[in-house]
Amino acid sequence: MKAKWMKFTAAPMLAACACLSASGPALAQSEEEEAEAQEIVIIAPRPITTETSENVPGGRKEAVISLKMVAQYSDLDLAKPDDAERLMVRIHSVARDACKYLDRLYPLDPDPDCERRAVADAKPQVEKAIAAAAR
């Protein structure tokens, strides 16, 4: 029975790790390259609890899995309020999609604040992009 559980949870964990490792080079971008890319990175965090084979009190271990997705805005003029609002709609949509995906991967670890936290985390990037467009 335990082997089945490991097989079931290993696949989603590997998928999430693959998403994160594939985005590694993007983290090394300079601010100039980031501005030219015209994209906002949305990171949806998911705290999960896993069973451990070690002698841990309670036999459980806490971890955080994050899914990183991008909202592009190269087609928007962020100097216009309507386009800035449209970007926020995109960010909410991407955050919602990322959190729903994490809900499917980890149905036993729901996180009702996932979307709110992902959007709040992306907000400084949005403000920076809007300020750059106003110049």
N, C-alpha and C positions, 0 to 999 in steps of 0.2 A: 504493500500500500504506500509506503513512504517513497519508494522509487517512482511510482506514478506521480506523486505530488511534485517531486523534484523535476520530472520531465515536463509537467504542466507549467511550472513557474519558470523554468530555465529559458524556455523559448521567448516569452515576453521580455525577460530581463536582457537576453542577448539582443533582441530587437531594439530595445531602448538604448542599450550601450552602443549598438551599431549606429544609431541616429546621432548619438552624442559624439562618437569618435569620428564620424564622417564630417562633423562640423568643426573639428579641431583647428584646421588652418584658418577658418573664419575668425577665430578668437585672436589671431595674431595680426589682424589688419590694423593699419594705422588709422588715425582719426580722419585723415584726408581720404583714404580709400573707402572708409565707412560712409563718408559724406557723398562720395561719388556713386556708391552702390545704390543709394536712395532706397534703403530698406530698414525696417524696424525689426529687431530680433525679439521674439516673444518666447519667454521660457516659462513653461508650465511645470511647477514642482509637484511631486506626489510623494508624501511621506508614506512609507509602507512598513509593515511588520512582517518579518520572516521567521520561520522556525529555524533553530540552529541545532546542530548535533553536539555543540560544545556544552559545557556545564555553565550555562548562563542562567542567572536567577530568572525563573519563569520560562526558560527555554525559548525566548523570543529576542529578536534583534531589530532595532530601528534602522531604517535607511531612507534616503530621499532619491527618487528617480526623477529626472527632469527631461521633458521633451522640448526641444528647441525648434521653433518654426519661424518663418519670415513673412512679413507683410511688406510688399513693395509699394512705392508711391511715386515712381518715376513719371507716371501719367498725370500726377496731380500738381497743382500750383499751390503750395502751402501758404503763400501770401494771401490767398483768398480764403475767407472763413468757411465757405461751403466745402472747399477741398480739404481743409484741415479737419472739419467735422467728418467728412467721408473717410479720411484716414483713421479716425478713431473708431468708426463703424467697422472698418476692416480689421483693426486690431482686436476689437471685441469678438469678431467672427472667428479670427484665427485662434484666439485664446480659448473660445468655446469649443472649437473643433479639437484642439490639442487636449483639452481637459476631458472631452467625451472619449477620445482615443485612449487616454489613460484610464478612464472608467472601464472601458472594455478590457484592457490588459489586466487591471487590478480591481475586479469587482468587489473584493472583500475589504478593500481599503478606500472607501469613498472619501472625497474631499470637497465639501460644498463651497469652500472658499477658493478653489483652484483658479477659476476665471478671474475673480476680483484681484487675486495676488499677481497673476500673470499680467493683467492690464496695468496694475500699479507699478510693476517692475519695468514695464515698457514706457511708461509715461515720461521719464526724463529724456529718453531718446526722442520722443515726439516733440517735446518742448524745445529741444536742441535743434531739431529739423525745422520747426516752425520759425524759430529765431533766425536760423541761417537763411531761410527763404525770405524773411522780411528785410534783410540787408540789401 
